[in-house]
Amino acid sequence: MSRYFSLADMPDMTGKTVVVTGATMGLGYHSARVFASHGARVLVHGRTAEKAGKAVEQLQAETGSEELVAVHGDLSSLDSVKKLANAISKATKRIDVLMLNAGVAGLDFELSQDGIEMHMAVNYVAHFYLFKKLEHTLKVSKARVVSVSSGAAASTCHAGGVPLSLEAWNNKAEYNELRSYGDSKLANILFTKYVAEHYGSAGIVATVVDPGVVWTALNARAAGSSMFSMFLRNVAWFFSSKPEEAVLTQIFASVSPRVENGTSWQLVCLPWDVRGKTQGEGAALLWKMTEKVLREKGFA
Ligand SMILES: NC(=O)c1ccc[n+]([C@@H]2O[C@H](COP(=O)([O-])OP(=O)(O)OC[C@H]3O[C@@H](n4cnc5c(N)ncnc54)[C@H](OP(=O)(O)O)[C@@H]3O)[C@@H](O)[C@H]2O)c1
């Protein structure tokens, strides 16, 4: 088996069903395009019906696939995530790959509709809740759950790891957008660790990737006033790869037989060492805390 991975290694995905969040642009859109052009049925998630529908039209035109389904939901609203999960469950009884890709970065302090700091709400809590709502389908499908994290998970999060209280996430006085983004992306890794440990016996394979620095709207839309946002808006392009190339890491994680439960990847198919951030009880404590937040918000 080749140590490298390219589109030439893509298996035929006819008969497989894939869900991609944030598939209207950037890495999500390019993921959906690769899956669709290799025969998969793809549930293309967008924030609104209009955005998801437009992406489906564009993907149809580019791939010729008739197996594209638009689903929508605003990930900054748990009620909307619940409706999204219901729509996905209606559209398919099987999910072979759940790609948790949608994300925001570089935002000034803002709370979601449910009162959760926006990076944590969209990048982590919404995906956690979506996973929980789809848990049964994922188990019966023995699905692969691919979380799209970031190098920021290791470099910019709180020194002690993701804080374990909503008050700390929402602490406006000490807010730092780079740190909140890093925390949300570390939460993606800890989520993967927990899913791997607790759902692996049910056949779910959880994996997490760092796509590297990629020139997408994520950078251009970083609206915050910090150096981090200024870097994303103005300088990141210089170091960035193109999304159609960078997408290979999350595609590899979705389909390669080399990907085992609980593994992490970067630079397409190189192991990403996240052990320094995943020792101890952090994953279990964060999982419990997130369940508590969901219960308190009325979304158990
Ligand atoms: N680009 C990079 O350098 C880089 C580096 C490391 C990790 N990543 C990660 O890669 C993933 C994809 O990022 P990208 O660079 O492809 O970004 P992107 O081009 O900005 O795409 C982000 C996607 O997420 C969706 N999204 C954002 N907020 C949403 C919400 N509230 N509800 C529903 N959908 C929402 C966007 O839809 P709308 O158009 O409706 O906003 C869009 O489809 C993210 O998780 C990001 O953290 C990116």
Ligand as a Chemical Component Dictionary entry (heavy atoms), coordinates in Angstrom:
data_LIG
# 
_chem_comp.id                   LIG 
_chem_comp.type                 NON-POLYMER 
_chem_comp.pdbx_formal_charge   0 
_chem_comp.three_letter_code    LIG 
# 
loop_
_chem_comp_atom.comp_id 
_chem_comp_atom.atom_id 
_chem_comp_atom.alt_atom_id 
_chem_comp_atom.type_symbol 
_chem_comp_atom.charge 
_chem_comp_atom.model_Cartn_x 
_chem_comp_atom.model_Cartn_y 
_chem_comp_atom.model_Cartn_z 
_chem_comp_atom.pdbx_ordinal 
LIG N1  N1  N 0  -8.588  27.758 6.108  1  
LIG C1  C1  C 0  -7.624  27.382 6.953  2  
LIG O1  O1  O 0  -6.467  27.863 6.894  3  
LIG C2  C2  C 0  -7.911  26.370 8.011  4  
LIG C3  C3  C 0  -6.824  25.946 8.816  5  
LIG C4  C4  C 0  -7.062  25.013 9.813  6  
LIG C5  C5  C 0  -8.333  24.521 10.009 7  
LIG N2  N2  N 1  -9.372  24.955 9.218  8  
LIG C6  C6  C 0  -10.712 24.414 9.490  9  
LIG O2  O2  O 0  -11.266 23.929 8.294  10 
LIG C7  C7  C 0  -12.699 23.979 8.383  11 
LIG C8  C8  C 0  -13.254 24.558 7.096  12 
LIG O3  O3  O 0  -12.765 25.890 6.983  13 
LIG P1  P1  P 0  -12.586 26.660 5.595  14 
LIG O4  O4  O 0  -11.230 27.245 5.627  15 
LIG O5  O5  O -1 -13.024 25.824 4.465  16 
LIG O6  O6  O 0  -13.617 27.860 5.854  17 
LIG P2  P2  P 0  -14.715 28.569 4.910  18 
LIG O7  O7  O 0  -14.292 28.580 3.494  19 
LIG O8  O8  O 0  -15.000 29.866 5.578  20 
LIG O9  O9  O 0  -15.970 27.598 5.044  21 
LIG C9  C9  C 0  -16.605 27.464 6.292  22 
LIG C10 C10 C 0  -17.932 26.786 6.093  23 
LIG O10 O10 O 0  -18.578 26.720 7.385  24 
LIG C11 C11 C 0  -19.875 27.298 7.264  25 
LIG N3  N3  N 0  -20.352 27.922 8.488  26 
LIG C12 C12 C 0  -19.723 28.850 9.247  27 
LIG N4  N4  N 0  -20.535 29.235 10.256 28 
LIG C13 C13 C 0  -21.694 28.555 10.116 29 
LIG C14 C14 C 0  -22.912 28.524 10.811 30 
LIG N5  N5  N 0  -23.151 29.303 11.888 31 
LIG N6  N6  N 0  -23.894 27.713 10.380 32 
LIG C15 C15 C 0  -23.710 26.932 9.288  33 
LIG N7  N7  N 0  -22.582 26.920 8.571  34 
LIG C16 C16 C 0  -21.586 27.720 8.982  35 
LIG C17 C17 C 0  -19.727 28.337 6.167  36 
LIG O11 O11 O 0  -20.999 28.703 5.677  37 
LIG P3  P3  P 0  -21.434 30.270 5.510  38 
LIG O12 O12 O 0  -20.963 30.658 4.143  39 
LIG O13 O13 O 0  -22.911 30.288 5.620  40 
LIG O14 O14 O 0  -20.748 31.034 6.593  41 
LIG C18 C18 C 0  -18.874 27.564 5.162  42 
LIG O15 O15 O 0  -19.670 26.683 4.416  43 
LIG C19 C19 C 0  -13.014 24.802 9.634  44 
LIG O16 O16 O 0  -13.423 23.949 10.667 45 
LIG C20 C20 C 0  -11.688 25.459 9.974  46 
LIG O17 O17 O 0  -11.548 25.710 11.355 47 
LIG C21 C21 C 0  -9.181  25.854 8.225  48 
# 
loop_
_chem_comp_bond.comp_id 
_chem_comp_bond.atom_id_1 
_chem_comp_bond.atom_id_2 
_chem_comp_bond.value_order 
_chem_comp_bond.pdbx_ordinal 
LIG N1  C1  SING 1  
LIG C1  O1  DOUB 2  
LIG C1  C2  SING 3  
LIG C2  C3  SING 4  
LIG C2  C21 DOUB 5  
LIG C3  C4  DOUB 6  
LIG C4  C5  SING 7  
LIG C5  N2  DOUB 8  
LIG N2  C6  SING 9  
LIG N2  C21 SING 10 
LIG C6  O2  SING 11 
LIG C6  C20 SING 12 
LIG O2  C7  SING 13 
LIG C7  C8  SING 14 
LIG C7  C19 SING 15 
LIG C8  O3  SING 16 
LIG O3  P1  SING 17 
LIG P1  O4  DOUB 18 
LIG P1  O5  SING 19 
LIG P1  O6  SING 20 
LIG O6  P2  SING 21 
LIG P2  O7  DOUB 22 
LIG P2  O8  SING 23 
LIG P2  O9  SING 24 
LIG O9  C9  SING 25 
LIG C9  C10 SING 26 
LIG C10 O10 SING 27 
LIG C10 C18 SING 28 
LIG O10 C11 SING 29 
LIG C11 N3  SING 30 
LIG C11 C17 SING 31 
LIG N3  C12 SING 32 
LIG N3  C16 SING 33 
LIG C12 N4  DOUB 34 
LIG N4  C13 SING 35 
LIG C13 C14 SING 36 
LIG C13 C16 DOUB 37 
LIG C14 N5  SING 38 
LIG C14 N6  DOUB 39 
LIG N6  C15 SING 40 
LIG C15 N7  DOUB 41 
LIG N7  C16 SING 42 
LIG C17 O11 SING 43 
LIG C17 C18 SING 44 
LIG O11 P3  SING 45 
LIG P3  O12 DOUB 46 
LIG P3  O13 SING 47 
LIG P3  O14 SING 48 
LIG C18 O15 SING 49 
LIG C19 O16 SING 50 
LIG C19 C20 SING 51 
LIG C20 O17 SING 52 
# 
